[in-house]
């Protein structure tokens, strides 16, 4: 697989790894999202256990209002973080 194909497969694999622990393999509950953030993006939350930050993030990501994050909502999150990181690193090049 190409590097991009590998990256896409890894994103799908990470979502699948954390979704379903609470019963629905098609979405991430708040608890599943918190565990995903703690394990996969440990620097994303300041304390790693910031309940208010997780609550706000889930609310912001939950476009359809079902109190979970489905794959489409998750991929928007991944794209937004990736874009922010790209912008941050581009500033360092200037």
C-alpha distances in whole Angstrom, upper triangle without the diagonal:
4,7,8,6,6,10,10,10,12,14,15,15,18,20,20,21,24,25,27,29,32,32,29,26,25,27,27,31,33,33,29,28,30,29,25,27,28,26,23,25,28,29,29,32,35,36,33,36,37,38,39,36,34,36,36,33,32,35,33,30,32,32,33,36,35,35,31,28,26,22,23,25,23,20,23,24,21,21,25,24,21,23,26,24,23,27,28,27,27,31,31,30,33
4,5,5,6,9,10,10,12,14,15,16,18,20,21,22,25,26,28,30,33,33,31,27,26,27,28,31,33,33,29,28,30,29,25,26,28,26,22,24,27,28,28,31,34,36,33,35,37,38,38,35,33,36,35,32,32,34,32,29,31,31,33,36,35,35,31,28,26,22,23,25,22,20,22,23,19,19,23,22,19,21,24,22,21,24,26,23,24,28,28,27,30
4,5,5,6,9,10,10,12,14,15,16,19,20,21,23,24,27,29,32,32,30,26,26,26,26,30,31,31,27,26,28,26,23,23,25,23,19,21,24,24,24,28,30,32,29,32,33,35,36,32,31,33,33,29,29,32,30,27,29,30,32,34,34,33,30,26,25,21,21,23,21,18,20,20,17,17,20,19,16,18,21,18,17,21,22,20,21,25,24,23,27
4,5,5,6,9,10,11,13,14,15,17,18,20,22,23,26,28,30,30,28,25,23,24,24,28,29,29,26,24,26,25,22,22,25,22,19,20,23,24,23,27,30,31,29,31,32,33,34,30,29,31,30,27,27,29,27,24,26,26,28,31,31,31,27,24,22,18,18,20,18,15,17,18,14,14,17,17,14,16,19,17,16,19,21,19,20,24,24,23,26
4,5,5,6,9,10,11,12,14,16,17,18,21,21,24,26,29,28,26,22,21,22,23,27,28,29,25,24,26,25,22,23,25,23,19,21,24,25,25,28,31,33,30,32,33,34,35,31,29,32,31,27,27,30,28,25,26,27,28,31,30,30,27,23,21,17,18,20,18,15,18,19,15,15,19,19,16,18,21,20,19,23,24,23,24,27,28,27,30
4,5,5,6,9,10,10,12,14,15,16,19,20,23,24,27,27,25,22,21,22,22,26,27,27,23,22,25,23,19,21,23,20,17,19,22,23,23,26,29,30,27,30,31,32,33,30,28,31,30,27,27,30,28,25,27,27,29,31,30,30,26,23,21,17,19,20,18,15,18,19,15,16,19,18,16,19,21,19,19,23,24,22,24,27,27,27,30
4,5,5,6,9,10,11,13,14,15,17,18,22,23,26,26,24,21,20,20,20,23,24,25,21,20,22,21,17,18,20,18,14,16,19,20,20,23,26,27,24,27,28,29,30,27,25,27,27,23,24,26,25,21,24,24,26,28,28,27,24,20,19,15,16,18,15,12,15,15,12,12,16,15,12,15,17,16,16,19,20,19,21,24,24,24,27
4,5,5,6,9,10,11,13,14,16,17,20,22,24,24,22,18,17,18,18,22,23,24,20,19,22,21,17,18,21,19,15,17,21,22,21,24,27,28,25,28,28,29,30,26,24,27,26,22,22,25,23,20,22,22,24,26,25,25,22,18,16,12,13,15,13,10,13,14,11,11,15,15,13,15,18,17,17,21,22,21,23,26,26,26,29
4,5,5,6,9,10,11,12,15,15,18,20,23,23,20,17,16,17,18,21,23,23,20,19,21,20,16,18,21,18,15,18,21,23,22,25,28,29,26,28,29,29,31,28,25,27,28,24,23,26,25,21,23,24,25,27,26,25,22,19,17,13,15,17,14,12,16,16,13,15,18,18,16,19,21,20,20,24,25,24,26,29,29,29,32
4,5,5,6,9,10,10,13,14,17,19,21,22,20,17,16,17,16,20,21,21,17,16,19,17,13,15,17,14,12,14,17,19,19,21,25,26,22,24,26,27,28,25,23,25,26,22,22,25,24,20,22,23,25,26,25,24,21,18,16,13,15,16,13,12,15,15,12,14,17,16,14,18,20,18,19,22,23,22,24,27,27,28,31
4,5,5,6,9,10,11,12,16,17,20,20,18,15,14,14,14,17,18,19,15,14,16,15,12,13,16,14,11,13,16,18,17,19,23,24,21,23,24,24,25,22,20,22,22,19,18,21,20,17,18,20,21,23,22,21,18,14,13,10,12,13,9,8,12,11,8,11,14,13,12,15,17,16,17,21,21,21,23,26,26,27,30
4,6,5,6,9,10,10,13,16,18,18,15,12,11,12,13,16,18,19,15,14,17,16,13,15,18,16,13,16,19,21,20,22,25,26,23,24,25,25,26,24,21,23,23,20,19,22,21,17,18,19,20,22,21,20,17,14,12,8,11,13,10,9,13,13,11,13,16,16,15,18,20,20,21,24,25,25,27,29,30,31,33
4,5,5,6,9,10,12,14,17,17,15,12,12,13,13,17,19,18,14,14,17,15,12,15,17,14,12,15,18,21,20,22,25,26,22,24,25,25,27,24,21,24,25,21,20,23,23,19,20,22,23,24,23,22,18,15,14,11,14,15,12,12,16,15,13,16,19,18,17,21,22,21,23,26,26,26,28,31,31,32,35
4,5,5,7,9,12,13,16,17,15,12,13,12,11,14,16,15,11,11,13,11,8,11,13,10,8,11,14,17,16,18,21,22,18,20,21,21,23,21,18,20,21,18,17,21,20,17,18,20,22,23,21,20,16,13,13,11,14,14,10,11,14,13,11,14,17,15,15,19,20,19,21,24,24,24,27,29,29,30,33
4,5,6,6,9,11,13,14,12,9,9,8,8,11,13,13,10,9,12,11,8,11,14,12,10,13,16,18,17,18,22,22,19,20,21,20,22,20,17,18,19,16,15,18,18,14,15,17,18,19,17,16,13,10,9,7,11,11,8,9,13,12,11,14,16,15,16,19,20,20,22,24,25,25,28,30,31,32,34
4,6,5,8,10,12,12,10,7,8,9,9,12,15,14,11,12,15,13,11,14,16,14,13,16,19,21,20,21,25,25,21,22,23,23,25,23,19,21,22,19,17,21,21,17,18,20,20,21,19,18,14,12,11,9,13,14,11,12,16,15,14,17,20,19,19,23,24,24,25,28,29,29,31,33,34,35,38
4,6,8,9,12,13,12,9,11,11,10,13,15,13,10,11,13,11,9,12,14,11,11,14,16,20,19,20,23,23,19,20,22,22,24,22,19,21,23,20,18,22,22,19,19,22,22,23,20,19,15,14,13,12,16,16,13,15,18,17,15,19,21,20,20,23,24,24,26,29,29,29,31,34,34,35,38
4,6,7,9,11,10,8,10,9,7,9,11,10,6,8,10,8,6,10,11,10,10,13,15,18,17,17,21,20,17,17,19,18,20,19,15,17,19,16,15,18,19,16,17,19,20,20,18,16,12,11,12,11,15,14,12,14,17,15,15,18,20,18,20,23,23,23,25,28,28,29,31,33,33,35,38
4,6,7,8,7,5,6,6,5,8,10,10,6,8,11,10,9,12,14,14,13,16,18,21,19,20,23,23,19,19,20,19,21,20,16,17,19,17,14,17,18,15,15,17,17,17,15,14,10,9,9,9,13,13,11,13,16,15,15,18,20,19,21,24,25,25,27,29,29,30,33,35,35,37,39
4,5,5,4,4,7,7,7,8,12,11,8,11,14,12,12,16,17,16,17,19,21,24,22,22,26,25,21,21,22,21,23,22,18,19,21,19,16,19,21,18,17,19,19,18,15,14,11,12,11,12,16,16,14,17,19,19,19,22,24,23,25,27,28,28,31,33,33,34,37,38,39,41,43
4,6,7,7,11,10,9,9,11,9,7,11,12,10,11,15,15,15,16,19,20,23,22,21,25,23,20,19,21,19,22,21,17,18,21,19,17,20,22,19,18,21,21,20,17,15,13,13,14,15,19,18,16,19,22,20,20,24,25,24,26,29,29,29,32,34,34,35,37,39,39,41,44
4,6,8,11,9,8,7,10,8,7,11,12,12,13,16,17,17,18,20,21,24,23,22,25,24,20,19,20,18,20,20,17,17,20,19,16,18,21,18,17,20,19,18,15,13,11,13,13,15,19,18,17,20,22,20,21,25,26,25,27,30,30,30,33,35,35,36,39,40,41,43,45
4,6,9,9,10,9,12,12,10,14,16,15,16,19,20,20,21,23,24,27,26,25,28,27,24,22,24,21,24,23,20,20,22,21,18,20,22,20,18,20,19,18,15,14,12,13,13,15,18,18,17,20,23,22,23,26,27,27,29,31,32,32,35,37,37,38,41,42,43,45,47
4,5,6,8,8,12,12,10,13,16,15,15,18,20,20,20,22,24,27,25,25,28,27,24,23,24,22,23,23,19,19,21,19,16,18,20,17,15,18,16,16,12,12,10,11,10,12,15,15,15,17,20,19,20,23,24,25,26,29,30,30,32,34,35,36,38,40,41,43,45
4,6,8,10,13,13,11,13,16,15,14,17,19,18,18,21,23,26,24,24,28,27,24,23,24,23,24,23,20,20,22,20,17,19,21,17,16,18,17,18,14,14,11,11,9,10,14,14,13,16,18,18,18,21,23,23,24,27,28,28,30,33,33,34,36,38,39,41,43
4,7,10,13,14,12,13,16,16,15,18,20,20,19,21,23,26,23,24,28,28,24,24,25,23,24,23,19,20,21,18,15,18,18,15,14,15,14,15,12,13,9,9,6,7,10,11,11,13,16,16,17,19,21,21,23,25,26,27,29,31,32,33,35,37,38,39,41
4,7,10,11,9,9,13,14,12,15,17,17,17,18,21,23,20,21,24,24,21,21,21,19,20,19,16,16,17,15,12,14,15,12,10,13,12,12,10,10,6,5,4,6,9,9,9,12,14,14,15,17,19,19,21,23,24,25,27,29,30,31,33,35,36,37,40
4,7,8,5,6,9,10,9,11,14,14,14,15,17,20,17,17,21,21,18,17,17,16,17,16,12,13,15,12,9,12,14,11,10,13,13,13,11,9,5,5,6,8,11,10,9,12,14,12,14,17,18,18,20,22,22,23,26,27,28,29,31,33,34,36,38
4,5,5,6,8,10,10,12,14,15,16,17,18,20,18,17,20,20,17,16,16,13,15,15,11,11,13,12,9,11,14,12,10,14,14,12,10,7,5,7,9,12,14,12,11,15,16,15,16,20,20,19,22,24,24,25,28,29,29,31,34,35,36,38,40
4,6,5,6,9,10,11,12,14,15,15,16,18,16,14,17,17,14,12,12,10,11,11,7,7,10,9,7,9,12,11,10,14,15,13,11,8,7,8,11,14,16,13,12,16,16,14,16,19,19,18,21,23,23,24,27,28,28,30,32,33,34,37,38
4,5,5,6,9,10,11,12,14,15,15,18,16,14,17,16,13,11,12,10,13,13,9,10,13,12,10,13,15,14,14,18,18,16,14,11,10,11,14,16,18,16,14,18,19,16,18,21,21,20,23,25,24,25,28,29,29,31,33,34,35,38,40
4,5,5,6,9,10,11,12,13,14,17,15,15,18,17,14,13,14,13,15,14,11,12,15,13,11,14,16,14,14,17,18,17,15,12,9,9,11,13,16,14,12,15,17,15,16,19,19,18,21,23,23,23,26,28,28,29,32,33,34,36,38
4,5,5,6,9,10,10,11,12,14,12,12,15,15,12,12,12,11,13,11,8,10,12,9,8,12,13,11,12,15,16,15,14,11,9,8,11,12,14,12,9,13,14,11,12,16,16,15,17,20,20,20,23,25,24,26,28,30,30,33,35
4,5,5,6,9,10,10,10,13,11,9,13,12,9,8,9,8,11,10,6,9,11,10,9,13,14,13,14,18,19,18,17,13,12,11,14,15,18,15,13,16,17,14,15,18,17,16,19,21,20,20,24,25,24,26,29,30,30,33,35
4,5,5,6,8,10,10,13,12,11,14,13,9,9,12,11,14,13,10,13,15,13,13,16,17,16,17,20,22,21,19,16,14,13,15,16,19,17,14,17,18,15,15,19,19,17,19,22,22,21,24,26,25,27,30,31,31,33,36
4,6,5,6,7,9,12,11,11,15,14,11,12,13,14,16,14,11,14,15,13,12,16,16,14,16,19,20,20,19,16,13,12,13,13,16,14,11,13,15,12,12,16,16,14,16,19,19,18,21,24,23,24,27,28,28,31,33
4,6,5,5,6,9,7,8,11,11,8,9,11,12,14,11,9,12,13,11,11,15,15,13,16,19,21,20,20,17,14,13,15,15,17,15,12,14,15,11,11,15,14,12,14,17,16,16,19,21,20,21,24,25,26,28,30
4,6,6,5,8,8,8,10,9,6,8,10,12,14,12,10,14,16,13,14,18,18,17,19,22,24,23,22,19,17,16,18,18,21,18,15,18,19,15,15,18,18,15,17,20,19,18,21,23,22,23,26,27,27,29,32
4,6,6,10,10,11,13,13,9,11,14,15,18,16,14,17,19,16,17,20,20,19,21,24,26,25,24,21,19,17,19,18,21,19,15,17,19,16,15,18,19,16,17,21,20,18,21,24,22,23,26,27,27,29,32
4,6,9,9,11,14,14,11,13,15,17,19,16,14,18,18,15,16,20,19,17,20,22,24,24,24,21,18,16,17,16,18,17,13,14,16,13,11,15,16,13,14,17,17,15,18,21,19,20,23,25,24,26,29
4,6,5,8,11,12,9,12,13,15,17,14,12,16,16,13,15,18,18,16,19,22,24,24,24,21,19,16,18,17,19,17,13,15,16,12,11,14,14,10,12,15,14,13,16,18,16,17,21,22,21,24,26
4,6,7,8,9,6,10,12,14,16,13,13,17,17,15,17,20,19,19,21,24,27,26,26,23,21,19,21,20,22,20,17,18,19,15,14,17,17,13,15,18,16,15,18,20,18,19,22,23,22,25,28
4,6,7,8,7,11,12,15,16,13,13,17,17,15,17,20,19,19,22,24,27,27,27,24,22,20,23,22,23,21,18,19,19,15,14,17,16,12,14,16,14,13,16,17,15,16,20,20,19,22,25
4,6,9,8,11,10,13,13,10,10,14,13,11,14,16,15,15,18,21,24,23,24,21,19,17,20,19,20,17,15,16,16,12,12,14,13,10,12,14,12,11,15,16,14,16,19,20,20,23,25
4,6,5,7,7,10,10,7,8,12,12,10,13,15,15,15,18,21,24,23,23,20,19,17,20,21,22,19,16,18,18,14,15,17,15,13,16,18,15,15,19,19,17,19,23,22,23,26,28
4,6,8,7,11,11,9,11,14,14,13,16,18,18,19,21,24,27,26,26,23,22,21,24,25,25,22,20,22,21,17,18,20,18,15,18,20,17,16,20,20,18,20,23,22,22,26,28
4,5,6,9,11,10,11,14,15,15,17,19,19,20,23,26,28,26,27,23,22,22,25,25,27,24,21,24,23,20,20,23,21,18,21,23,20,20,23,24,21,23,27,26,26,29,31
4,6,9,11,10,9,13,14,13,15,18,18,18,21,24,26,25,24,21,20,19,22,22,24,21,19,21,21,17,18,21,19,17,19,22,19,19,23,24,21,23,27,26,26,29,31
4,6,9,9,8,11,13,13,14,17,18,18,20,23,25,23,23,19,18,19,22,23,25,22,20,22,22,19,20,23,21,19,22,24,22,22,26,26,25,26,30,30,30,33,35
4,6,5,6,9,10,11,12,14,16,17,18,22,24,22,22,18,18,18,22,23,24,21,19,22,21,18,19,22,20,18,21,23,21,21,25,25,23,26,29,28,29,32,34
4,5,5,6,9,10,11,12,14,15,16,20,21,19,19,15,15,16,20,22,23,20,19,22,21,18,20,23,21,19,23,25,22,23,27,27,26,28,31,31,32,35,36
4,5,5,6,8,10,11,12,14,15,18,20,18,18,15,16,16,20,22,23,19,19,22,21,17,20,22,20,19,23,24,21,23,26,26,25,28,30,30,31,34,35
4,5,5,6,9,10,10,12,14,17,19,18,18,15,15,15,19,20,21,17,16,19,18,14,16,19,16,15,19,20,18,19,22,22,21,24,27,26,27,30,32
4,5,5,6,9,10,10,12,15,17,15,16,12,12,12,16,17,18,15,14,17,16,13,15,18,16,15,18,20,18,20,23,23,23,25,28,28,29,32,33
4,6,5,6,9,10,11,14,15,13,13,10,11,12,16,18,19,15,15,18,17,14,17,20,18,17,21,22,21,22,25,26,25,28,30,30,32,34,36
4,5,5,6,9,10,13,15,13,14,11,12,12,16,18,18,14,14,17,15,13,16,18,15,15,19,20,18,20,23,23,23,26,28,27,29,32,33
4,5,5,6,8,11,14,13,14,11,11,10,13,15,15,11,11,14,12,9,12,14,12,12,16,17,15,17,20,20,20,23,25,25,27,30,31
4,5,5,6,9,11,10,10,7,7,7,11,13,13,10,10,13,12,10,13,16,14,14,18,19,18,20,23,23,24,26,28,29,30,33,34
4,6,5,8,10,8,10,7,9,9,12,15,15,11,12,15,13,12,16,17,15,16,20,20,19,22,24,24,25,28,29,30,32,34,35
4,6,7,10,10,12,10,11,10,13,14,13,10,11,13,11,9,13,14,12,13,17,17,16,19,21,21,22,25,26,26,29,31,32
4,6,9,9,11,9,9,7,9,11,10,6,7,10,8,7,11,12,11,12,15,16,16,18,20,21,22,24,26,27,29,31,32
4,6,5,7,6,6,6,8,11,10,7,9,12,10,10,14,15,14,16,19,19,20,22,24,24,25,28,29,30,32,34,35
4,6,8,9,9,8,9,11,9,7,10,12,10,11,15,15,14,17,19,19,20,23,24,24,26,29,29,30,33,34,35
4,6,8,9,9,9,12,10,9,12,14,13,14,17,18,18,20,22,23,24,26,28,28,30,32,33,34,36,38,39
4,6,8,9,11,14,13,11,14,16,15,15,19,20,19,21,24,24,25,27,29,29,31,33,34,35,37,39,40
4,6,8,9,13,13,11,14,17,16,16,19,21,21,22,25,26,26,28,30,31,32,35,36,37,39,41,42
4,7,10,13,14,11,13,16,16,15,18,20,20,21,24,25,25,27,29,30,30,33,35,35,37,39,41
4,6,10,11,9,10,13,14,13,16,18,18,19,21,23,23,25,27,28,29,31,33,34,36,38,39
4,7,8,6,6,10,10,10,12,14,15,16,18,19,20,22,24,25,26,28,29,31,33,34,36
4,6,5,6,9,10,11,12,14,16,17,18,20,21,23,24,26,27,29,30,32,34,35,37
4,5,5,6,9,10,10,12,14,15,16,18,20,21,22,24,25,27,28,30,32,33,35
4,5,5,6,9,10,11,12,14,15,16,19,20,21,23,24,26,27,29,31,32,33
4,6,5,6,9,10,11,13,14,15,17,19,20,21,23,25,26,28,29,31,32
4,5,5,6,9,10,11,12,14,15,17,18,20,21,23,24,26,28,29,31
4,5,5,6,8,10,10,12,14,15,16,18,20,21,22,24,26,27,29
4,6,5,6,9,10,10,12,14,15,16,18,20,21,23,25,26,27
4,5,5,6,9,10,11,12,14,15,17,18,20,21,23,25,26
4,6,5,6,9,10,11,12,14,15,16,18,20,22,23,25
4,6,5,6,9,10,10,12,14,15,16,18,20,21,23
4,5,5,6,9,10,11,12,14,15,17,19,20,22
4,5,5,6,9,10,10,12,14,16,17,19,21
4,5,5,6,9,10,11,12,14,16,17,19
4,5,5,6,9,10,10,12,15,16,17
4,5,5,6,9,10,11,13,15,16
4,5,5,6,9,10,11,13,15
4,5,5,6,9,10,11,13
4,6,5,6,9,10,11
4,6,5,7,9,11
4,5,5,7,9
4,5,5,7
4,5,5
4,6
4
